[in-house]
Amino acid sequence: MLANAHEYQLASPQSGEPYLLTPGPLTTSIAVKNAMLRDWGSWDEDFRAMTAKLRSELLAMIDDGRNEFDCVPMQGSGTFVVEAMLASLLASDSKTLVLVNGAYGERIVKILRCLGRDHVVIHKGDYLPPRGEEVARALRDDRAISHVIVVHCETSSGILNPIAEISQAVYTAGCKLLIDSMSAFGAIELKTSEIRYEALVSSANKCIEGVPGFGFLIARKSELEASKGNSHSLSLDIYDQWQTMNKTGQWRFTPPTHVVAAFMEALRAHRDEGGVEGRGERYTRNRDVLVAGMRELGFETLLQDRWQSPIIVTFFCPSESNFVFEQFYQLMKDKGFIIYPGKLTVADSFRIGCIGQMDEHVMGKVVEAARDSLHELGVPDAAPPDKALQERAKLAVQI
Ligand SMILES: *Cc1c(COP(=O)(O)O)cnc(C)c1O
């Protein structure tokens, strides 16, 4: 039986607009989109009030009871704020240990190279988690290391890295931790009372479910104070942005006004859903329905359940020669779902995001669409090649 594309599209909030099963930009609510239908003067008091509220609401999510942290928004995509954090918080005589298990960790290494900041790397391949014990060992072996940076959810595989044990190892060694929590912040707790770190970064278009246009840094004030003069860049200088915002309530250069207005609406919805906890619960249900349904079709996940984040899931491509990812992608799109290609070197794969304006019923539809698309391709069984499973088994024993 062929799927009726129209039936899926009716399920979409924008009737006809496909769901983005991608880790940002993602599907936003009508209310978020509507919030952009008005122009704001960046200098005006109303807009400055929005900026102030945005900062305090983001800070509230880390539950900083002692008021030791501050929030600094920065124009641009997420990578801009990662670069701004590294350029500003790492002094020229710092040495950073980068924990890499995917594309976003690799990007951090590239940025440090561009910035000329001394660094060493623990490479874990495509999807193995860096463990506290090996971080501790690396820090013992090289006393010159001052900072460690880790990606919270490595979006290229969907792995949730063990931040708590890494933090423990970092501070036991007297070092400082920075976190790229881009795709996790807002859905996975990072309370300062539970996990010690100096700074995290995230952006508007991930788990808060806004539209793209800015990122934000949440950092210990003492680190912000100490960052004066570190940045090589004017536009990415966190210290300067922070000082100006505190003094004038304004962004230094043109802010993405409509994006900020949309973000205020996204924050309201986040609060109404029960904050970080409620958001995380919906994404977890999304993931569980998706994974169970896809496994029933014969698909296999790259990760063991223990490491699988509720943000995005990597599935191996089926071994059947009739399965061609580009065709599968198009068939899924025809049914109202935009999926995401994989980023693995070990085996062909694709990814399906669990974040954005959708619930478990939509995820049920995603599984139906995958089933119908396989049928249309003439793929009776979605089982991956033995090679992929052997690779996964081989590496699993190392964790
Ligand atoms: C999305 C993302 C980024 C930033 O990517 P941009 O394309 O610059 O927005 C950085 N790190 C992680 C883990 C991400 O998921």
Ligand as a Chemical Component Dictionary entry (heavy atoms), coordinates in Angstrom:
data_LIG
# 
_chem_comp.id                   LIG 
_chem_comp.type                 NON-POLYMER 
_chem_comp.pdbx_formal_charge   0 
_chem_comp.three_letter_code    LIG 
# 
loop_
_chem_comp_atom.comp_id 
_chem_comp_atom.atom_id 
_chem_comp_atom.alt_atom_id 
_chem_comp_atom.type_symbol 
_chem_comp_atom.charge 
_chem_comp_atom.model_Cartn_x 
_chem_comp_atom.model_Cartn_y 
_chem_comp_atom.model_Cartn_z 
_chem_comp_atom.pdbx_ordinal 
LIG C1 C1 C 0 24.340 22.877 16.349 1  
LIG C2 C2 C 0 25.583 22.651 17.085 2  
LIG C3 C3 C 0 26.633 23.601 17.075 3  
LIG C4 C4 C 0 26.576 24.893 16.296 4  
LIG O1 O1 O 0 26.325 24.727 14.960 5  
LIG P1 P1 P 0 25.877 25.972 14.069 6  
LIG O2 O2 O 0 25.621 25.322 12.746 7  
LIG O3 O3 O 0 26.965 26.942 14.034 8  
LIG O4 O4 O 0 24.638 26.534 14.702 9  
LIG C5 C5 C 0 27.739 23.366 17.868 10 
LIG N1 N1 N 0 27.828 22.263 18.633 11 
LIG C6 C6 C 0 26.865 21.316 18.652 12 
LIG C7 C7 C 0 27.032 20.129 19.554 13 
LIG C8 C8 C 0 25.702 21.490 17.885 14 
LIG O5 O5 O 0 24.741 20.551 17.930 15 
# 
loop_
_chem_comp_bond.comp_id 
_chem_comp_bond.atom_id_1 
_chem_comp_bond.atom_id_2 
_chem_comp_bond.value_order 
_chem_comp_bond.pdbx_ordinal 
LIG C1 C2 SING 1  
LIG C2 C3 SING 2  
LIG C2 C8 DOUB 3  
LIG C3 C4 SING 4  
LIG C3 C5 DOUB 5  
LIG C4 O1 SING 6  
LIG O1 P1 SING 7  
LIG P1 O2 DOUB 8  
LIG P1 O3 SING 9  
LIG P1 O4 SING 10 
LIG C5 N1 SING 11 
LIG N1 C6 DOUB 12 
LIG C6 C7 SING 13 
LIG C6 C8 SING 14 
LIG C8 O5 SING 15 
# 
